Amino acid sequence: MAADDVPTGLLVGPAYITTITPSQTGDLTTGQTVQLTLAMSQAVTVDTSGGSPTLSLSDGADATDDAAAPNPSAGALVFDYAVGASDYATDLQILGYKPNGATITDAHGVNANLSGATDGDLALDVNAAVVTGLSTLPSTGEADSGQQVTLALTMSEPGSVDLTGGSPTLTLNDGATATYDSAASNPSTGSLLFDYTVGASDETPSLQISEVNLDGAAIDDASSHAADLSAA
């Protein structure tokens, strides 16, 4: 057997975070609780006699250690986050791990490396209006040169559109632009409409929105928080 094929059985480095999995993704609202599971590279032991660990979140809140849910012996740590009325984030992130006197060690008594807590994409919006639907008029078929197409964005909650600084547009995958129709839109019901007149050189087998451009406008929810339009 070649020397480079012989396992040594020697563990190098402490336990570390391999994945971070939220119990759900999408939009979180006040009163909801989401579990954040940190999968470790190996079994760990959690000692909370000196305090209880937490995760600092980008909306200013903390996720607290769920002592009943985790299975450290299988390398799983679980933290609970209950959404408060004033919490807001369009892309919730973990900013860091706070031991608060607790210790998390591997089978050799070495402190686990929790620095990877900031690496996960949680895919969560907190108390933010998000795009829940997109429809077009006409809804099917072919749109020819000179024809008007209306693209309707449906938001998850009522909001407002401030046009003081400019008017929002949609960049389309045929290179054209759809302009905001303030007369037909009804932000108070979550309906935002954009109009697009097909040009002679516009061509695509499947019309799509490439980008939402605020262009100086502000699209907010009822709490004056910026809406998340990335799903458009």
C-alpha positions as CSV (number, residue, x, y, z in Angstrom):
1,M,0.0,0.0,0.0
2,A,1.3,3.4,-0.9
3,A,2.2,5.7,1.9
4,D,-0.3,8.3,0.7
5,D,-3.2,5.8,1.0
6,V,-2.7,5.0,4.7
7,P,-5.2,6.8,6.9
8,T,-3.6,8.2,10.1
9,G,-6.9,8.5,12.1
10,L,-5.7,12.0,13.1
11,L,-8.3,14.7,13.2
12,V,-7.0,18.1,12.1
13,G,-8.8,21.2,13.2
14,P,-11.9,21.8,15.4
15,A,-15.5,21.2,14.5
16,Y,-16.9,23.8,12.0
17,I,-20.1,24.8,10.4
18,T,-20.9,22.9,7.1
19,T,-24.4,24.2,6.3
20,I,-27.0,26.6,7.7
21,T,-30.6,25.7,7.0
22,P,-33.6,27.8,8.0
23,S,-36.9,26.0,8.7
24,Q,-38.5,28.1,5.9
25,T,-37.6,30.6,3.3
26,G,-39.4,33.6,1.8
27,D,-41.3,36.3,3.8
28,L,-41.4,36.4,7.6
29,T,-43.9,38.5,9.4
30,T,-44.4,39.6,13.0
31,G,-45.1,36.8,15.4
32,Q,-43.6,34.0,13.2
33,T,-40.7,31.9,14.5
34,V,-38.1,30.4,12.2
35,Q,-35.5,27.8,13.3
36,L,-31.9,28.2,12.1
37,T,-30.1,24.9,12.1
38,L,-26.3,24.9,12.0
39,A,-24.9,21.6,10.9
40,M,-21.4,20.9,12.3
41,S,-18.7,18.9,10.7
42,Q,-18.7,16.5,13.7
43,A,-20.4,15.8,17.0
44,V,-20.1,18.6,19.6
45,T,-21.0,19.2,23.3
46,V,-22.8,22.3,24.3
47,D,-22.3,23.6,27.9
48,T,-24.7,26.3,28.8
49,S,-23.9,26.4,32.5
50,G,-22.2,29.8,32.0
51,G,-24.8,31.2,29.6
52,S,-26.9,30.6,26.5
53,P,-25.5,31.3,23.0
54,T,-27.2,33.4,20.4
55,L,-26.9,34.5,16.8
56,S,-26.8,38.2,15.9
57,L,-29.1,39.0,13.0
58,S,-28.9,41.8,10.5
59,D,-32.3,43.2,11.5
60,G,-31.0,43.9,15.0
61,A,-32.6,40.9,16.6
62,D,-31.0,37.7,18.0
63,A,-31.8,34.1,17.4
64,T,-31.7,32.2,20.7
65,D,-30.4,28.7,21.5
66,D,-33.1,26.1,21.4
67,A,-32.0,23.7,24.1
68,A,-34.9,21.3,23.4
69,A,-34.5,21.0,19.7
70,P,-30.8,20.4,18.8
71,N,-28.9,17.2,18.7
72,P,-25.3,18.2,19.3
73,S,-24.2,14.6,19.3
74,A,-25.2,14.4,15.7
75,G,-23.6,17.8,15.0
76,A,-26.8,19.9,14.9
77,L,-27.3,23.2,16.7
78,V,-30.6,24.9,16.5
79,F,-31.4,28.6,17.1
80,D,-34.9,30.1,17.2
81,Y,-35.8,33.6,15.9
82,A,-39.2,35.1,16.8
83,V,-40.0,38.1,14.5
84,G,-40.7,41.3,16.4
85,A,-43.0,44.1,15.2
86,S,-40.1,46.4,14.6
87,D,-37.8,43.9,12.9
88,Y,-37.1,44.5,9.2
89,A,-34.7,43.1,6.6
90,T,-35.0,42.5,2.9
91,D,-32.2,39.8,3.0
92,L,-31.8,38.5,6.5
93,Q,-28.2,37.6,7.4
94,I,-26.4,36.2,10.4
95,L,-23.8,38.8,11.5
96,G,-22.1,36.6,14.1
97,Y,-22.2,34.0,16.9
98,K,-22.2,35.2,20.6
99,P,-21.3,32.5,23.1
100,N,-22.5,34.6,26.1
101,G,-20.6,32.3,28.5
102,A,-21.5,29.0,26.8
103,T,-18.9,26.6,25.3
104,I,-19.3,24.3,22.3
105,T,-16.5,21.7,22.1
106,D,-15.7,18.7,19.9
107,A,-15.0,15.2,21.2
108,H,-11.4,16.2,22.0
109,G,-12.5,19.2,24.1
110,V,-11.5,21.7,21.5
111,N,-13.7,24.7,21.0
112,A,-15.7,24.5,17.8
113,N,-15.2,27.1,15.1
114,L,-18.4,29.1,14.7
115,S,-17.1,31.7,12.4
116,G,-18.9,30.2,9.4
117,A,-22.2,31.3,10.9
118,T,-22.0,34.4,8.7
119,D,-21.6,32.4,5.5
120,G,-25.1,31.1,4.9
121,D,-27.7,32.6,2.6
122,L,-31.0,32.5,4.6
123,A,-33.2,33.6,1.7
124,L,-35.5,35.3,4.2
125,D,-37.2,38.7,4.1
126,V,-38.5,40.1,7.4
127,N,-41.6,42.3,7.5
128,A,-40.8,43.4,3.9
129,A,-43.2,43.7,1.0
130,V,-42.1,41.2,-1.7
131,V,-43.3,40.3,-5.2
132,T,-45.6,37.3,-5.0
133,G,-47.0,37.3,-8.6
134,L,-46.4,38.5,-12.1
135,S,-48.9,38.6,-14.9
136,T,-49.1,40.1,-18.4
137,L,-51.8,41.5,-20.6
138,P,-52.0,39.8,-23.1
139,S,-51.2,36.8,-21.0
140,T,-50.3,34.4,-23.9
141,G,-49.6,34.5,-27.6
142,E,-47.6,36.9,-29.6
143,A,-47.1,40.6,-29.1
144,D,-46.3,42.4,-32.4
145,S,-44.7,45.8,-33.1
146,G,-46.8,48.7,-31.9
147,Q,-48.8,46.6,-29.4
148,Q,-48.9,47.5,-25.7
149,V,-48.1,44.9,-23.1
150,T,-48.9,45.5,-19.5
151,L,-46.8,43.7,-16.8
152,A,-48.5,43.6,-13.4
153,L,-46.5,43.0,-10.2
154,T,-48.5,41.8,-7.2
155,M,-46.9,42.6,-3.8
156,S,-47.4,40.6,-0.6
157,E,-48.8,43.6,1.2
158,P,-50.1,47.1,0.6
159,G,-47.6,49.9,0.0
160,S,-46.8,53.2,-1.6
161,V,-44.9,54.5,-4.5
162,D,-43.1,57.9,-4.2
163,L,-42.4,59.4,-7.6
164,T,-40.8,62.6,-6.3
165,G,-37.3,61.6,-7.3
166,G,-38.3,59.7,-10.5
167,S,-40.4,56.9,-12.0
168,P,-39.5,53.2,-11.8
169,T,-39.0,51.1,-14.8
170,L,-38.5,47.4,-15.7
171,T,-35.6,46.3,-18.0
172,L,-36.9,43.5,-20.3
173,N,-34.9,40.7,-21.8
174,D,-35.5,42.0,-25.4
175,G,-33.6,45.2,-24.5
176,A,-36.7,47.3,-24.1
177,T,-38.1,49.1,-21.0
178,A,-41.5,49.0,-19.4
179,T,-42.5,52.2,-17.7
180,Y,-44.5,52.6,-14.4
181,D,-48.2,53.3,-15.0
182,S,-49.2,55.4,-12.0
183,A,-52.8,55.9,-13.2
184,A,-53.5,52.1,-13.5
185,S,-51.5,51.0,-10.5
186,N,-53.0,50.7,-7.0
187,P,-50.1,50.3,-4.5
188,S,-52.6,50.4,-1.6
189,T,-53.7,46.9,-2.7
190,G,-50.2,45.8,-3.7
191,S,-50.8,46.2,-7.5
192,L,-48.0,47.8,-9.6
193,L,-48.4,48.0,-13.3
194,F,-45.8,48.7,-16.0
195,D,-46.5,49.4,-19.7
196,Y,-44.4,48.4,-22.6
197,T,-44.9,49.2,-26.3
198,V,-43.3,46.6,-28.6
199,G,-40.7,48.1,-30.9
200,A,-40.0,47.1,-34.5
201,S,-36.7,45.5,-33.5
202,D,-37.8,43.9,-30.2
203,E,-37.6,40.1,-30.3
204,T,-37.6,37.4,-27.7
205,P,-39.2,33.9,-27.6
206,S,-40.2,34.4,-23.9
207,L,-40.5,37.9,-22.5
208,Q,-39.0,38.3,-19.0
209,I,-38.0,41.0,-16.6
210,S,-34.3,41.4,-16.3
211,E,-34.1,44.1,-13.7
212,V,-36.3,46.5,-11.7
213,N,-35.0,50.1,-11.7
214,L,-36.2,52.5,-9.1
215,D,-34.7,55.5,-11.1
216,G,-35.1,57.8,-8.0
217,A,-38.5,56.5,-7.0
218,A,-39.2,54.8,-3.7
219,I,-41.4,51.7,-3.4
220,D,-42.2,51.0,0.3
221,D,-44.5,48.9,2.4
222,A,-47.1,50.3,4.8
223,S,-44.4,50.7,7.4
224,S,-42.2,52.8,5.1
225,H,-39.7,50.0,4.6
226,A,-38.2,49.5,1.2
227,A,-40.0,46.7,-0.7
228,D,-37.9,43.8,-2.0
229,L,-38.5,43.6,-5.8
230,S,-35.8,41.0,-6.5
231,A,-38.4,38.2,-7.2
232,A,-39.6,40.2,-10.2
